[in-house]
Amino acid sequence: MKIIILGAGQVGKTAAHHLAREEANEVTVIDQNDELLRDLQDRLDIRTVVGNAAYPGTLSAAGAMDADVIIALTNSDEVNMVACQVVWKLFNKDATRIARIRSGDYIQHSGLFTDEDRAFAVDVTISPEQLVTEHVARLIRYPGALQVLDFADGKVRLVGTRALKGGLLVGQNLSALREHIPGTDARVAAIYRGGQSIKPEGKTVIEHGDEVFFLAARKDIRLVMNEMQRLEDPVRRIVIAGGGNIGFRLAQLLEKENQVKLIERDFKRARRISEQLANTIVLNGDAADEELLLEENIDSSDVFVGLTNSEEANILSAMLAKRLGCHKVMALINRPAYAELMENGPLDVALSPQMVTIGSLLAHVRRGDVVKVHSLRRGAAEAIEAIAHGVQGESRVIGRRIEDIAMPDGATIGAVVRGDEVIIAHHDTVIERDDHVIMFLTDRRHVEAVERLFEVPKRWRG
C-alpha cells in the first residue's frame, strides 16, 4: 500500500514508525523541516520530500497521483484540508484522504467534510485532542483502569487493569472467574507479568502486579474489575492542569457530574474559559505551585490530570499532586521513553496522544474490513475489530469454530458481536457472516497474518 504522510511532528512520526514497519507499505513523509526528515529517514525505511504539504508540486513529487492513502497530520488544519482537496482535484480521486482537524469550530460543522457538496475532499477527520479527551474521561469513569477501549459502538470494552491484593481473583486460577461471577461472561485476552506476555489459560494464576486485559460487555466491566482489584469509589473531585483544547474539553465533559477545578497559567485564557464553563472553578496560577495545590485541597482530590503543552510541567505537577495526597494522577506525555519511565514509577497513568490517535489511522490502512484498531503497550500490541464478509467455503473464518481458525501465535479472538448480541468467545464459538470479531495481538508483527484471515473475497468487494 502506498501511503503519504503530511507532517513529521509527534503524531506524524508515530504514524510513519507504525506503518513503515509493515512490509506491505511504502511510506513517504512530507515536511518543511529537512532536519526532522533526515532524522526520520535514518531510523526508518521511508522516502521523504521537503516542502509545503499543500503545494501541488510537493504532492506530485511525493507520488500523490498513485497513492492509496493520504494522511494529513501537519499542525495546521487549513494545510491539511487544502492538501486533501488538491489531491482530489489534481491527482487522485480514489485515494483515501485522512486529515487531522484540531479546531472544534471545524469539527462541529461536519457537513464541510461529509455532505455531497462538501467544501473539502476529506474522507476521514481525526481530532487527537477529542480522542485524548474521551480516553481520559473513560479512565475517570472506571477508577483503577489503565486503559478502557470501545468496540462495536461501545457494546464491548477492552479494559486494562493492574491485579492487586484485595481483588477476588488474585492468587487464584483464571478458571475460578466463572465461579465468582456466574451468569456473567468475560474473557481475559492477555496477561503481562514483569513486562512479558503470559498466555491466559484456565490454570494460569493471577498474581499481584499483573497487568490484565479483559473483554466484557459494557454493563459487566465493574463486576470483572472487582475480580482484579478492590473496587474504588466513583470519582467526584477532579483537578485539571492546563486550559488548552484538551483541558477545556475535558472540563466541559466532566463538570455536569463532577466537581472540577481547572488551573491555567495564562490570565486571559483563564478568564475566557471561565466564561465558557458552567460549573468548573477556573484558577489562574501554576499547577506546580505547592501552596496553590494545598489551598485547593489537593489531598482530598480523587484525580489530578496534567494537560498543559509542556510534558515536563505535566510530570512535575502530577508528581507533586501525588506527594501531597491526591489519590490518582495522570500526565500527558509526548515522548514514549518518558511515558514508559513515568508510568512504571510515580505516575498512575501516562497519557500518550500518539498512541491514542494512531489506532484511528490504522483502521483505515488495514486490509480486510477492519473498523477499529487500538494500539497498546506503546505500540507492541494491538486490539482489532474486523467484520467477517463472504460465505462459508470462501471465507477463512465464516462457518468455522474459533479453535479451527489458524490464528498466529499471540493472537486471540476475545469476543464476537452479532447484531446487538455480545458473545464472549469460547473454543466452540462459530463465526457467522457480518459478525464483528474482536481480537487481541500480543505481538503486532502478526497483524498481516490476521488481516489475511479477514480479507474480503473478490466477489464480495464493492
C-alpha positions as a LaTeX table, in Angstrom:
\begin{tabular}{lrrr}
\hline
Residue & $x$ (\AA) & $y$ (\AA) & $z$ (\AA) \\
\hline
Met1 & 0.00 & 0.00 & 0.00 \\
Lys2 & 1.39 & 3.42 & $-0.97$ \\
Ile3 & 0.93 & 5.88 & 1.90 \\
Ile4 & 1.86 & 9.58 & 2.04 \\
Ile5 & 2.08 & 11.25 & 5.45 \\
Leu6 & 1.97 & 15.04 & 5.55 \\
Gly7 & 3.80 & 16.38 & 8.61 \\
Ala8 & 6.67 & 14.90 & 10.64 \\
Gly9 & 5.54 & 16.12 & 14.06 \\
Gln10 & 4.89 & 13.80 & 17.00 \\
Val11 & 1.77 & 12.19 & 15.51 \\
Gly12 & 3.27 & 12.04 & 12.01 \\
Lys13 & 6.45 & 10.36 & 13.29 \\
Thr14 & 4.43 & 7.81 & 15.23 \\
Ala15 & 2.28 & 7.04 & 12.18 \\
Ala16 & 5.37 & 6.63 & 10.00 \\
His17 & 7.00 & 4.37 & 12.59 \\
His18 & 3.96 & 2.06 & 12.77 \\
Leu19 & 3.21 & 1.95 & 9.05 \\
Ala20 & 6.79 & 1.61 & 7.78 \\
Arg21 & 7.34 & $-1.50$ & 9.93 \\
Glu22 & 4.76 & $-3.37$ & 7.85 \\
Glu23 & 6.36 & $-4.87$ & 4.75 \\
Ala24 & 3.33 & $-4.28$ & 2.54 \\
Asn25 & 3.54 & $-0.49$ & 2.98 \\
Glu26 & 5.57 & 2.05 & 1.01 \\
Val27 & 5.67 & 5.23 & 3.11 \\
Thr28 & 6.57 & 8.78 & 2.06 \\
Val29 & 6.70 & 11.68 & 4.55 \\
Ile30 & 6.43 & 15.38 & 3.61 \\
Asp31 & 7.58 & 18.20 & 5.89 \\
Gln32 & 9.19 & 21.63 & 5.59 \\
Asn33 & 11.82 & 20.78 & 8.21 \\
Asp34 & 14.59 & 18.85 & 6.45 \\
Glu35 & 16.34 & 18.04 & 9.78 \\
Leu36 & 13.23 & 16.25 & 11.06 \\
Leu37 & 13.02 & 14.28 & 7.82 \\
Arg38 & 16.72 & 13.31 & 7.90 \\
Asp39 & 16.33 & 12.03 & 11.44 \\
Leu40 & 13.24 & 10.05 & 10.45 \\
Gln41 & 14.95 & 8.59 & 7.37 \\
Asp42 & 17.90 & 7.46 & 9.49 \\
Arg43 & 15.52 & 5.42 & 11.65 \\
Leu44 & 13.01 & 4.11 & 9.12 \\
Asp45 & 12.89 & 2.71 & 5.59 \\
Ile46 & 10.87 & 5.56 & 4.06 \\
Arg47 & 11.03 & 8.25 & 1.37 \\
Thr48 & 10.96 & 11.92 & 2.35 \\
Val49 & 10.09 & 15.10 & 0.47 \\
Val50 & 10.90 & 18.61 & 1.74 \\
Gly51 & 8.23 & 21.21 & 1.04 \\
Asn52 & 4.81 & 22.66 & 1.83 \\
Ala53 & 2.38 & 19.75 & 2.10 \\
Ala54 & $-0.44$ & 21.67 & 0.37 \\
Tyr55 & 1.56 & 22.66 & $-2.73$ \\
Pro56 & 0.75 & 20.65 & $-5.89$ \\
Gly57 & 4.44 & 20.41 & $-6.77$ \\
Thr58 & 5.32 & 18.89 & $-3.40$ \\
Leu59 & 2.44 & 16.41 & $-3.55$ \\
Ser60 & 3.38 & 15.44 & $-7.11$ \\
Ala61 & 7.00 & 14.81 & $-6.07$ \\
Ala62 & 5.74 & 12.57 & $-3.25$ \\
Gly63 & 3.73 & 10.45 & $-5.71$ \\
Ala64 & 0.18 & 11.62 & $-4.94$ \\
Met65 & $-1.06$ & 10.52 & $-8.36$ \\
Asp66 & $-0.94$ & 6.82 & $-7.46$ \\
Ala67 & $-1.11$ & 6.91 & $-3.64$ \\
Asp68 & $-3.60$ & 4.68 & $-1.85$ \\
Val69 & $-3.82$ & 6.76 & 1.34 \\
Ile70 & $-3.05$ & 10.41 & 2.13 \\
Ile71 & $-2.70$ & 11.16 & 5.87 \\
Ala72 & $-2.53$ & 14.91 & 6.54 \\
Leu73 & $-1.07$ & 15.43 & 10.03 \\
Thr74 & 0.55 & 18.87 & 9.91 \\
Asn75 & $-0.03$ & 21.34 & 12.75 \\
Ser76 & $-2.29$ & 23.43 & 10.51 \\
Asp77 & $-5.92$ & 22.39 & 9.96 \\
Glu78 & $-6.04$ & 24.58 & 6.88 \\
Val79 & $-2.95$ & 22.99 & 5.28 \\
Asn80 & $-4.41$ & 19.52 & 5.96 \\
Met81 & $-7.77$ & 20.37 & 4.41 \\
Val82 & $-6.29$ & 22.13 & 1.37 \\
Ala83 & $-3.84$ & 19.27 & 0.76 \\
Cys84 & $-6.70$ & 16.74 & 0.66 \\
Gln85 & $-8.61$ & 18.99 & $-1.73$ \\
Val86 & $-5.58$ & 19.39 & $-4.02$ \\
Val87 & $-5.00$ & 15.63 & $-4.14$ \\
Trp88 & $-8.66$ & 15.04 & $-5.02$ \\
Lys89 & $-8.81$ & 17.80 & $-7.65$ \\
Leu90 & $-5.46$ & 17.39 & $-9.38$ \\
Phe91 & $-4.11$ & 13.91 & $-8.76$ \\
Asn92 & $-6.16$ & 11.07 & $-7.38$ \\
Lys93 & $-9.88$ & 10.82 & $-6.63$ \\
Asp94 & $-9.53$ & 7.18 & $-5.50$ \\
Ala95 & $-7.10$ & 7.74 & $-2.62$ \\
Thr96 & $-8.42$ & 7.65 & 0.95 \\
Arg97 & $-7.82$ & 11.13 & 2.38 \\
Ile98 & $-7.46$ & 11.46 & 6.17 \\
Ala99 & $-6.98$ & 14.85 & 7.83 \\
Arg100 & $-6.09$ & 15.88 & 11.36 \\
Ile101 & $-8.53$ & 18.62 & 12.38 \\
Arg102 & $-7.86$ & 20.26 & 15.75 \\
Ser103 & $-10.32$ & 23.16 & 15.75 \\
Gly104 & $-13.68$ & 22.46 & 17.35 \\
Asp105 & $-15.20$ & 25.08 & 15.02 \\
Tyr106 & $-14.46$ & 22.88 & 12.01 \\
Ile107 & $-15.40$ & 19.61 & 13.74 \\
Gln108 & $-18.85$ & 20.82 & 14.78 \\
His109 & $-19.65$ & 21.64 & 11.14 \\
Ser110 & $-19.27$ & 18.09 & 9.87 \\
Gly111 & $-21.05$ & 18.97 & 6.62 \\
Leu112 & $-17.79$ & 20.56 & 5.46 \\
Phe113 & $-16.46$ & 17.03 & 5.04 \\
Thr114 & $-19.48$ & 14.72 & 4.72 \\
Asp115 & $-22.16$ & 16.35 & 2.55 \\
Glu116 & $-22.41$ & 15.63 & $-1.16$ \\
Asp117 & $-21.37$ & 19.21 & $-1.94$ \\
Arg118 & $-18.75$ & 19.19 & 0.81 \\
Ala119 & $-16.25$ & 22.03 & 0.88 \\
Phe120 & $-13.22$ & 19.79 & 1.40 \\
Ala121 & $-12.45$ & 16.36 & $-0.05$ \\
Val122 & $-11.65$ & 14.79 & 3.33 \\
Asp123 & $-12.87$ & 11.21 & 3.79 \\
Val124 & $-11.92$ & 10.85 & 7.46 \\
Thr125 & $-11.32$ & 13.55 & 10.07 \\
Ile126 & $-9.23$ & 12.82 & 13.15 \\
Ser127 & $-9.04$ & 15.07 & 16.18 \\
Pro128 & $-6.26$ & 13.93 & 18.55 \\
Glu129 & $-7.49$ & 16.40 & 21.16 \\
Gln130 & $-11.00$ & 14.95 & 21.11 \\
Leu131 & $-9.70$ & 11.36 & 21.16 \\
Val132 & $-7.46$ & 12.09 & 24.17 \\
Thr133 & $-10.33$ & 13.86 & 25.95 \\
Glu134 & $-12.63$ & 10.86 & 25.52 \\
His135 & $-9.82$ & 8.49 & 26.57 \\
Val136 & $-9.20$ & 10.40 & 29.83 \\
Ala137 & $-12.94$ & 10.62 & 30.54 \\
Arg138 & $-13.27$ & 6.81 & 30.24 \\
Leu139 & $-10.36$ & 6.29 & 32.64 \\
Ile140 & $-12.00$ & 8.62 & 35.14 \\
Arg141 & $-15.33$ & 6.80 & 34.86 \\
Tyr142 & $-13.61$ & 3.47 & 35.60 \\
Pro143 & $-11.27$ & 4.13 & 38.56 \\
Gly144 & $-8.43$ & 1.61 & 38.63 \\
Ala145 & $-8.35$ & 1.12 & 34.85 \\
Leu146 & $-5.16$ & 1.75 & 32.86 \\
Gln147 & $-6.95$ & 1.64 & 29.51 \\
Val148 & $-10.61$ & 1.49 & 28.51 \\
Leu149 & $-11.24$ & 0.88 & 24.81 \\
Asp150 & $-14.56$ & 0.73 & 22.94 \\
Phe151 & $-15.54$ & $-1.80$ & 20.28 \\
Ala152 & $-18.76$ & $-2.33$ & 18.33 \\
Asp153 & $-20.07$ & 1.16 & 19.13 \\
Gly154 & $-19.42$ & 0.68 & 22.84 \\
Lys155 & $-21.22$ & $-2.66$ & 23.23 \\
Val156 & $-17.91$ & $-4.32$ & 24.18 \\
Arg157 & $-14.99$ & $-2.82$ & 26.06 \\
Leu158 & $-11.40$ & $-3.93$ & 26.43 \\
Val159 & $-10.09$ & $-2.90$ & 29.83 \\
Gly160 & $-6.50$ & $-2.98$ & 31.02 \\
Thr161 & $-6.05$ & $-3.01$ & 34.79 \\
Arg162 & $-3.50$ & $-3.93$ & 37.44 \\
Ala163 & $-4.22$ & $-7.02$ & 39.55 \\
Leu164 & $-3.81$ & $-6.01$ & 43.20 \\
Lys165 & $-4.18$ & $-7.73$ & 46.56 \\
Gly166 & $-7.81$ & $-7.47$ & 47.58 \\
Gly167 & $-9.06$ & $-8.48$ & 44.12 \\
Leu168 & $-11.18$ & $-11.62$ & 44.39 \\
Leu169 & $-9.28$ & $-13.48$ & 41.64 \\
Val170 & $-5.76$ & $-12.52$ & 42.73 \\
Gly171 & $-3.86$ & $-15.63$ & 43.83 \\
Gln172 & $-6.36$ & $-17.96$ & 42.15 \\
Asn173 & $-6.63$ & $-19.83$ & 38.86 \\
Leu174 & $-8.18$ & $-17.93$ & 35.97 \\
Ser175 & $-10.80$ & $-20.70$ & 35.68 \\
Ala176 & $-12.28$ & $-19.52$ & 39.00 \\
Leu177 & $-13.62$ & $-16.38$ & 37.29 \\
Arg178 & $-16.81$ & $-18.19$ & 36.18 \\
Glu179 & $-17.44$ & $-19.48$ & 39.69 \\
His180 & $-17.00$ & $-15.99$ & 41.19 \\
Ile181 & $-19.38$ & $-14.25$ & 38.78 \\
Pro182 & $-21.84$ & $-16.88$ & 37.49 \\
Gly183 & $-24.06$ & $-15.65$ & 34.70 \\
Thr184 & $-21.51$ & $-13.05$ & 33.64 \\
Asp185 & $-19.27$ & $-13.79$ & 30.68 \\
Ala186 & $-15.84$ & $-12.19$ & 30.25 \\
Arg187 & $-12.60$ & $-13.13$ & 28.53 \\
Val188 & $-9.08$ & $-12.39$ & 29.72 \\
Ala189 & $-7.31$ & $-11.55$ & 26.46 \\
Ala190 & $-3.77$ & $-11.04$ & 27.77 \\
Ile191 & $-1.67$ & $-11.00$ & 30.92 \\
Tyr192 & 1.65 & $-9.17$ & 31.29 \\
Arg193 & 3.96 & $-10.02$ & 34.17 \\
Gly194 & 7.25 & $-8.17$ & 34.53 \\
Gly195 & 6.78 & $-6.79$ & 31.02 \\
Gln196 & 6.45 & $-10.27$ & 29.49 \\
Ser197 & 3.29 & $-11.67$ & 27.92 \\
Ile198 & 1.77 & $-14.78$ & 29.54 \\
Lys199 & $-0.78$ & $-16.86$ & 27.65 \\
Pro200 & $-4.03$ & $-16.82$ & 29.67 \\
Glu201 & $-5.24$ & $-20.37$ & 30.36 \\
Gly202 & $-7.63$ & $-21.84$ & 32.90 \\
Lys203 & $-4.76$ & $-22.95$ & 35.17 \\
Thr204 & $-2.96$ & $-19.57$ & 34.98 \\
Val205 & $-2.72$ & $-18.00$ & 38.45 \\
Ile206 & $-3.37$ & $-14.24$ & 38.60 \\
Glu207 & $-0.62$ & $-12.63$ & 40.68 \\
His208 & $-0.39$ & $-9.27$ & 42.45 \\
Gly209 & 1.08 & $-6.73$ & 40.00 \\
Asp210 & $-0.05$ & $-8.50$ & 36.82 \\
Glu211 & $-1.32$ & $-6.22$ & 34.04 \\
Val212 & $-4.53$ & $-7.86$ & 32.85 \\
Phe213 & $-6.52$ & $-7.05$ & 29.70 \\
Phe214 & $-10.06$ & $-8.40$ & 29.60 \\
Leu215 & $-13.05$ & $-8.12$ & 27.26 \\
Ala216 & $-16.59$ & $-7.85$ & 28.58 \\
Ala217 & $-19.94$ & $-6.31$ & 27.76 \\
Arg218 & $-20.14$ & $-2.71$ & 28.90 \\
Lys219 & $-22.55$ & $-3.50$ & 31.74 \\
Asp220 & $-20.20$ & $-6.12$ & 33.24 \\
Ile221 & $-16.97$ & $-4.07$ & 33.38 \\
Arg222 & $-17.12$ & $-3.10$ & 37.06 \\
Leu223 & $-18.01$ & $-6.65$ & 38.11 \\
Val224 & $-14.93$ & $-8.05$ & 36.36 \\
Met225 & $-12.67$ & $-5.25$ & 37.62 \\
Asn226 & $-13.65$ & $-6.21$ & 41.18 \\
Glu227 & $-12.03$ & $-9.58$ & 40.49 \\
Met228 & $-8.69$ & $-7.90$ & 39.75 \\
Gln229 & $-8.61$ & $-5.27$ & 42.50 \\
Arg230 & $-10.81$ & $-3.87$ & 45.20 \\
Leu231 & $-13.29$ & $-1.53$ & 43.53 \\
Glu232 & $-12.55$ & 2.13 & 44.09 \\
Asp233 & $-15.22$ & 4.69 & 44.92 \\
Pro234 & $-16.56$ & 6.70 & 41.97 \\
Val235 & $-14.53$ & 9.81 & 41.16 \\
Arg236 & $-16.01$ & 13.06 & 42.41 \\
Arg237 & $-13.28$ & 15.72 & 42.73 \\
Ile238 & $-11.01$ & 16.37 & 39.73 \\
Val239 & $-8.19$ & 18.89 & 39.25 \\
Ile240 & $-7.07$ & 19.66 & 35.68 \\
Ala241 & $-3.80$ & 21.47 & 34.93 \\
Gly242 & $-3.94$ & 23.32 & 31.63 \\
Gly243 & $-6.79$ & 25.12 & 29.93 \\
Gly244 & $-5.83$ & 24.33 & 26.35 \\
Asn245 & $-8.01$ & 22.40 & 23.90 \\
Ile246 & $-7.84$ & 19.13 & 25.82 \\
Gly247 & $-8.13$ & 20.59 & 29.32 \\
Phe248 & $-11.07$ & 22.77 & 28.35 \\
Arg249 & $-12.92$ & 19.94 & 26.56 \\
Leu250 & $-12.33$ & 17.57 & 29.47 \\
Ala251 & $-13.70$ & 20.08 & 31.99 \\
Gln252 & $-16.71$ & 20.65 & 29.75 \\
Leu253 & $-17.32$ & 16.90 & 29.54 \\
Leu254 & $-16.96$ & 16.21 & 33.27 \\
Glu255 & $-18.40$ & 19.28 & 35.00 \\
Lys256 & $-22.02$ & 18.09 & 34.86 \\
Glu257 & $-21.35$ & 15.11 & 37.13 \\
Asn258 & $-18.12$ & 16.01 & 38.95 \\
Gln259 & $-16.57$ & 18.79 & 40.99 \\
Val260 & $-13.96$ & 20.15 & 38.60 \\
Lys261 & $-11.18$ & 22.69 & 39.18 \\
Leu262 & $-9.01$ & 23.85 & 36.29 \\
Ile263 & $-5.65$ & 25.62 & 36.75 \\
Glu264 & $-4.44$ & 27.82 & 33.87 \\
Arg265 & $-1.28$ & 29.97 & 33.94 \\
Asp266 & $-2.33$ & 32.50 & 31.31 \\
Phe267 & $-4.67$ & 35.07 & 32.86 \\
Lys268 & $-6.50$ & 35.98 & 29.64 \\
Arg269 & $-7.04$ & 32.33 & 28.74 \\
Ala270 & $-8.23$ & 31.55 & 32.27 \\
Arg271 & $-10.77$ & 34.36 & 32.17 \\
Arg272 & $-12.00$ & 33.38 & 28.71 \\
Ile273 & $-12.59$ & 29.70 & 29.53 \\
Ser274 & $-14.17$ & 30.56 & 32.90 \\
Glu275 & $-16.88$ & 32.37 & 30.94 \\
Gln276 & $-17.47$ & 29.30 & 28.76 \\
Leu277 & $-17.59$ & 26.68 & 31.54 \\
Ala278 & $-20.75$ & 26.43 & 33.61 \\
Asn279 & $-19.74$ & 24.54 & 36.77 \\
Thr280 & $-15.94$ & 24.42 & 36.69 \\
Ile281 & $-13.86$ & 26.54 & 39.09 \\
Val282 & $-11.11$ & 28.12 & 36.96 \\
Leu283 & $-7.95$ & 29.22 & 38.81 \\
Asn284 & $-5.21$ & 31.43 & 37.40 \\
Gly285 & $-1.87$ & 30.04 & 38.57 \\
Asp286 & 0.87 & 27.42 & 38.27 \\
Ala287 & $-0.17$ & 23.80 & 38.82 \\
Ala288 & 3.33 & 23.08 & 40.15 \\
Asp289 & 2.84 & 25.66 & 42.93 \\
Glu290 & 2.69 & 23.66 & 46.17 \\
Glu291 & 0.85 & 26.41 & 48.07 \\
Leu292 & $-1.84$ & 26.67 & 45.40 \\
Leu293 & $-2.42$ & 22.91 & 45.38 \\
Leu294 & $-2.64$ & 22.82 & 49.18 \\
Glu295 & $-5.07$ & 25.75 & 49.20 \\
Glu296 & $-7.27$ & 23.88 & 46.74 \\
Asn297 & $-7.29$ & 20.73 & 48.92 \\
Ile298 & $-5.36$ & 18.53 & 46.53 \\
Asp299 & $-5.11$ & 15.92 & 49.30 \\
Ser300 & $-8.86$ & 15.32 & 49.11 \\
Ser301 & $-8.97$ & 15.24 & 45.29 \\
Asp302 & $-9.66$ & 11.94 & 43.54 \\
Val303 & $-7.83$ & 12.65 & 40.26 \\
Phe304 & $-5.21$ & 15.15 & 39.02 \\
Val305 & $-4.65$ & 15.40 & 35.25 \\
Gly306 & $-1.69$ & 17.35 & 33.81 \\
Leu307 & $-2.69$ & 18.53 & 30.32 \\
Thr308 & $-0.51$ & 21.58 & 29.62 \\
Asn309 & 1.59 & 21.98 & 26.47 \\
Ser310 & 4.74 & 21.15 & 28.46 \\
Glu311 & 5.23 & 17.47 & 29.27 \\
Glu312 & 7.86 & 18.38 & 31.88 \\
Ala313 & 5.33 & 20.62 & 33.65 \\
Asn314 & 2.72 & 17.85 & 33.45 \\
Ile315 & 5.09 & 15.31 & 35.01 \\
Leu316 & 6.30 & 17.61 & 37.79 \\
Ser317 & 2.85 & 18.89 & 38.75 \\
Ala318 & 1.41 & 15.35 & 38.75 \\
Met319 & 4.27 & 14.06 & 40.91 \\
Leu320 & 3.74 & 16.97 & 43.32 \\
Ala321 & $-0.02$ & 16.33 & 43.47 \\
Lys322 & 0.68 & 12.67 & 44.26 \\
Arg323 & 3.12 & 13.57 & 47.03 \\
Leu324 & 0.59 & 15.98 & 48.52 \\
Gly325 & $-2.04$ & 13.24 & 48.79 \\
Cys326 & $-4.05$ & 13.16 & 45.53 \\
His327 & $-5.41$ & 9.63 & 45.06 \\
Lys328 & $-4.64$ & 9.19 & 41.34 \\
Val329 & $-2.52$ & 11.27 & 38.96 \\
Met330 & $-2.23$ & 11.32 & 35.17 \\
Ala331 & 0.00 & 13.33 & 32.86 \\
Leu332 & 0.03 & 13.98 & 29.11 \\
Ile333 & 3.47 & 12.94 & 27.81 \\
Asn334 & 4.56 & 13.05 & 24.17 \\
Arg335 & 7.89 & 11.22 & 24.34 \\
Pro336 & 7.39 & 7.43 & 24.54 \\
Ala337 & 10.56 & 6.96 & 26.62 \\
Tyr338 & 9.31 & 9.47 & 29.21 \\
Ala339 & 5.86 & 7.88 & 29.27 \\
Glu340 & 7.17 & 4.37 & 29.92 \\
Leu341 & 9.57 & 5.59 & 32.60 \\
Met342 & 6.93 & 7.63 & 34.42 \\
Glu343 & 4.14 & 5.05 & 34.30 \\
Asn344 & 6.37 & 2.47 & 35.96 \\
Gly345 & 7.22 & 4.99 & 38.67 \\
Pro346 & 5.47 & 7.96 & 40.26 \\
Leu347 & 2.53 & 8.35 & 37.85 \\
Asp348 & $-0.59$ & 6.20 & 37.77 \\
Val349 & $-1.27$ & 6.80 & 34.07 \\
Ala350 & 0.95 & 8.32 & 31.37 \\
Leu351 & $-1.25$ & 9.65 & 28.57 \\
Ser352 & 0.25 & 9.37 & 25.08 \\
Pro353 & $-1.66$ & 11.34 & 22.43 \\
Gln354 & 0.19 & 9.48 & 19.67 \\
Met355 & $-0.85$ & 6.06 & 20.94 \\
Val356 & $-4.46$ & 7.19 & 21.37 \\
Thr357 & $-4.53$ & 8.67 & 17.86 \\
Ile358 & $-2.65$ & 6.01 & 15.90 \\
Gly359 & $-5.47$ & 3.47 & 16.17 \\
Ser360 & $-7.83$ & 5.77 & 14.29 \\
Leu361 & $-5.31$ & 5.94 & 11.46 \\
Leu362 & $-4.52$ & 2.23 & 11.37 \\
Ala363 & $-8.18$ & 1.28 & 10.98 \\
His364 & $-8.14$ & 2.98 & 7.55 \\
Val365 & $-4.99$ & 1.34 & 6.21 \\
Arg366 & $-5.61$ & $-2.25$ & 7.27 \\
Arg367 & $-6.60$ & $-4.87$ & 4.70 \\
Gly368 & $-9.93$ & $-6.61$ & 5.13 \\
Asp369 & $-12.88$ & $-4.80$ & 6.68 \\
Val370 & $-11.13$ & $-3.56$ & 9.82 \\
Val371 & $-13.32$ & $-0.99$ & 11.57 \\
Lys372 & $-11.40$ & $-0.37$ & 14.79 \\
Val373 & $-7.77$ & $-0.60$ & 15.87 \\
His374 & $-6.29$ & 0.25 & 19.26 \\
Ser375 & $-2.54$ & 0.37 & 19.78 \\
Leu376 & $-1.49$ & $-0.97$ & 23.18 \\
Arg377 & 1.63 & $-1.14$ & 25.33 \\
Arg378 & 3.47 & 1.61 & 23.44 \\
Gly379 & 2.67 & 0.01 & 20.07 \\
Ala380 & 3.90 & $-3.51$ & 20.89 \\
Ala381 & 0.37 & $-4.98$ & 20.94 \\
Glu382 & $-2.90$ & $-4.28$ & 19.13 \\
Ala383 & $-6.60$ & $-4.86$ & 19.59 \\
Ile384 & $-8.57$ & $-5.13$ & 16.34 \\
Glu385 & $-12.24$ & $-5.24$ & 15.39 \\
Ala386 & $-12.88$ & $-6.78$ & 11.96 \\
Ile387 & $-16.08$ & $-7.71$ & 10.13 \\
Ala388 & $-16.38$ & $-11.20$ & 8.63 \\
His389 & $-17.56$ & $-10.95$ & 5.00 \\
Gly390 & $-18.27$ & $-13.58$ & 2.37 \\
Val391 & $-19.78$ & $-17.04$ & 2.62 \\
Gln392 & $-18.75$ & $-20.34$ & 4.12 \\
Gly393 & $-16.24$ & $-22.07$ & 1.88 \\
Glu394 & $-14.78$ & $-18.83$ & 0.51 \\
Ser395 & $-14.02$ & $-17.04$ & 3.79 \\
Arg396 & $-11.18$ & $-18.22$ & 6.04 \\
Val397 & $-13.30$ & $-17.63$ & 9.16 \\
Ile398 & $-17.02$ & $-17.85$ & 8.37 \\
Gly399 & $-18.63$ & $-21.13$ & 9.42 \\
Arg400 & $-15.58$ & $-22.15$ & 11.45 \\
Arg401 & $-15.25$ & $-22.70$ & 15.16 \\
Ile402 & $-12.67$ & $-20.47$ & 16.80 \\
Glu403 & $-10.49$ & $-23.45$ & 17.69 \\
Asp404 & $-10.31$ & $-24.31$ & 13.96 \\
Ile405 & $-9.22$ & $-20.86$ & 12.79 \\
Ala406 & $-5.47$ & $-20.62$ & 12.11 \\
Met407 & $-4.66$ & $-17.66$ & 14.36 \\
Pro408 & $-0.96$ & $-16.68$ & 14.58 \\
Asp409 & 0.96 & $-17.01$ & 17.87 \\
Gly410 & $-0.12$ & $-14.47$ & 20.46 \\
Ala411 & $-3.40$ & $-13.63$ & 18.68 \\
Thr412 & $-6.70$ & $-14.50$ & 20.32 \\
Ile413 & $-10.35$ & $-13.89$ & 19.45 \\
Gly414 & $-11.94$ & $-12.41$ & 22.56 \\
Ala415 & $-15.50$ & $-11.55$ & 21.57 \\
Val416 & $-17.99$ & $-11.61$ & 18.72 \\
Val417 & $-20.75$ & $-9.03$ & 18.28 \\
Arg418 & $-23.72$ & $-10.30$ & 16.26 \\
Gly419 & $-26.27$ & $-7.54$ & 15.80 \\
Asp420 & $-26.98$ & $-6.34$ & 19.33 \\
Glu421 & $-25.77$ & $-9.58$ & 20.92 \\
Val422 & $-22.37$ & $-9.71$ & 22.61 \\
Ile423 & $-20.85$ & $-13.22$ & 22.55 \\
Ile424 & $-17.72$ & $-13.73$ & 24.63 \\
Ala425 & $-15.63$ & $-16.10$ & 22.53 \\
His426 & $-15.08$ & $-19.74$ & 23.51 \\
His427 & $-13.31$ & $-22.52$ & 21.61 \\
Asp428 & $-16.57$ & $-23.77$ & 20.03 \\
Thr429 & $-17.99$ & $-20.35$ & 19.05 \\
Val430 & $-18.77$ & $-20.33$ & 15.30 \\
Ile431 & $-18.13$ & $-17.16$ & 13.26 \\
Glu432 & $-21.05$ & $-16.11$ & 11.06 \\
Arg433 & $-21.30$ & $-13.68$ & 8.16 \\
Asp434 & $-21.26$ & $-9.98$ & 9.21 \\
Asp435 & $-20.05$ & $-10.79$ & 12.74 \\
His436 & $-17.83$ & $-8.14$ & 14.34 \\
Val437 & $-14.83$ & $-10.12$ & 15.60 \\
Ile438 & $-12.67$ & $-8.55$ & 18.33 \\
Met439 & $-9.09$ & $-9.79$ & 18.61 \\
Phe440 & $-6.06$ & $-9.13$ & 20.78 \\
Leu441 & $-2.49$ & $-9.44$ & 19.42 \\
Thr442 & 0.31 & $-9.52$ & 21.97 \\
Asp443 & 2.79 & $-9.16$ & 19.08 \\
Arg444 & 1.77 & $-6.68$ & 16.40 \\
Arg445 & 4.22 & $-8.26$ & 13.94 \\
His446 & 1.45 & $-10.80$ & 13.26 \\
Val447 & $-1.02$ & $-8.13$ & 12.12 \\
Glu448 & $-0.69$ & $-9.04$ & 8.44 \\
Ala449 & $-1.50$ & $-12.70$ & 9.12 \\
Val450 & $-4.67$ & $-11.65$ & 10.95 \\
Glu451 & $-5.60$ & $-9.23$ & 8.15 \\
Arg452 & $-5.36$ & $-12.04$ & 5.59 \\
Leu453 & $-7.92$ & $-14.05$ & 7.55 \\
Phe454 & $-10.44$ & $-11.24$ & 7.13 \\
Glu455 & $-9.63$ & $-10.14$ & 3.59 \\
Val456 & $-12.84$ & $-9.63$ & 1.67 \\
Pro457 & $-13.30$ & $-12.25$ & $-1.11$ \\
Lys458 & $-13.15$ & $-10.62$ & $-4.58$ \\
Arg459 & $-16.76$ & $-11.44$ & $-5.47$ \\
Trp460 & $-17.93$ & $-9.61$ & $-2.32$ \\
Arg461 & $-15.98$ & $-6.40$ & $-2.91$ \\
Gly462 & $-17.78$ & $-3.25$ & $-3.97$ \\
\hline
\end{tabular}
